[in-house]
Amino acid sequence: MRRLSLLIPAVLMAAAPLSAMADEARPQAEASVPFANHGGVWNWRSDGNRTVYFEDSRRNWYKAELMGFSPDLPFVEFIAIDTRPNGTLDRWSAVYIHGQRYPFTSFEKVDGPPSKHKKKDAPEK
């Protein structure tokens, strides 16, 4: 009986980190833009060779990371969105840049795209 009373606290201490890991493993709400193929995407902006920011019709911004490296992305003026049959822009979507398909590795809601201009230091007086 005495051994059992020593074993119970040890088991409880070992189980505590497992419950914390279960909370972290829960999937968070997936970001998506409904009706992206019917005017749901209002604007887009590239940032480097692997990141595209999309603005939906409600002025929410989303960040998409491309699976591959696209050397043309910083210079293109047009990209095609592949939303598949459901018409929703989400993590499983892709873009076409000069005929090449680039699937997303991530798609998340963000506050906004990075600014186009670098901030200049304030002039000294």
C-alpha angles and dihedrals in degrees: 000000000000092000090053092054089054093047097053096064091047092053092048092050091050092050095052096077090048092061091049090051090050090057091053093047094059110110115245123224110289116239115235142160111221120216092014089155091055104050099297091124111066103174143355137199132189125224112193123319100308109034131077125181118207128197118205127210090268091057094251116142127221131191120218122190114206121227093224137041112261113196091187097052098092091052106040123105096195134043128175120226119221106204097162119226098313093063094225122131107221143126092302094055129095142199131229117223115184090338096309117118117226115188120206123252092191139008120189139161114252137179093250144308121290114270118268095225127059114240112255122218115257112259114255118241 
